[in-house]
Amino acid sequence: MADIVIVHTKTWDESKPAGSRAKSLGDDDIREFKVEERERQAIDHKRYADESAYTDVGTHKKVTLTEIQAAAPTAYSNCGYLYLKDVSSVVELFWEDESGNEIQITTGGKILGDNVRLSNDTYLTAVDAAGTGTVNLIKAGRNEADDTDVAILPDLVRAATNAAPTEDTQLVNKKYVDDNAFALTDITGIIGAWASRSANTVYTEGVDGFVVGSTTKTDNSDGYVYMQTPSGTSRQKVGGYPNGNYQYGAFMCPVKKADTWRLLTSGTITVNYLFWIPIGS
């Protein structure tokens, strides 16, 4: 970027007017001085050769800072300083207060966010759509559960769109939650069709479900049925001594998807019914 170049029509020369200059030329010198002064002030101020038609004379158009400071200025009581410093070969804006606290205001073409701080429990606000009020955006507060510092959003907040979240820590919108919420009505039809199964046979199910059955025992001998994996891990055991009377037993055992199971019989026991019912199809 090129250095600033300002050209004036009149060159400031404090050796003029010379003492030998005729007094009759004093009006020329006064007019030249006015031009010199106006052109320099007009760099940052509203100045005109004829001010009679203007009411903004002397007001600031901008503030041009060209002196790059090597270090912070010497601090004095009741004084503050706005100045430029070179940071990584880029001129940045700084502020220093009367206590000598130096704050960098810009960095890389942006306001340095670390120096823009609101009081706790105070919302950052923006102008509303009508342009007549403000909208609360976000504030710093405390978490009620463990009293830790957290960012708080107002109740009236929404996502930019109703798109599904793409990251685990991303906030979700109401539509996505509604579309994926499990309602009680979703239970209807979720259980699949009954299917018969046989004892002492190995099965591997493609979905979660339940094995349901019943047994009968008619003597005093030992007799059981076991829900087991082929490796011998027992999930459920039903049976016992009926003391000479008919003894009926019923059981229901859950089975996870892809698990392999079988119903084994031991002793004198009869398997009356054995069914598989899946959750889903």
Secondary structure as UniProt FT lines:
FT   TURN            14..15
FT   TURN            19..20
FT   HELIX           23..25
FT   HELIX           26..41
FT   TURN            42..44
FT   HELIX           51..53
FT   TURN            57..58
FT   STRAND          68..69
FT   TURN            77..78
FT   STRAND          81..87
FT   TURN            88..89
FT   STRAND          90..96
FT   TURN            98..99
FT   STRAND          102..104
FT   STRAND          106..107
FT   TURN            108..109
FT   STRAND          110..111
FT   HELIX           113..115
FT   TURN            120..121
FT   STRAND          124..127
FT   TURN            129..130
FT   STRAND          134..142
FT   TURN            144..146
FT   STRAND          149..152
FT   TURN            168..169
FT   HELIX           174..180
FT   HELIX           184..187
FT   TURN            188..189
FT   STRAND          195..196
FT   TURN            199..200
FT   STRAND          203..204
FT   STRAND          209..217
FT   STRAND          223..228
FT   TURN            230..231
FT   STRAND          234..239
FT   TURN            243..244
FT   STRAND          247..255
FT   TURN            257..258
FT   STRAND          260..267
FT   STRAND          270..279
//
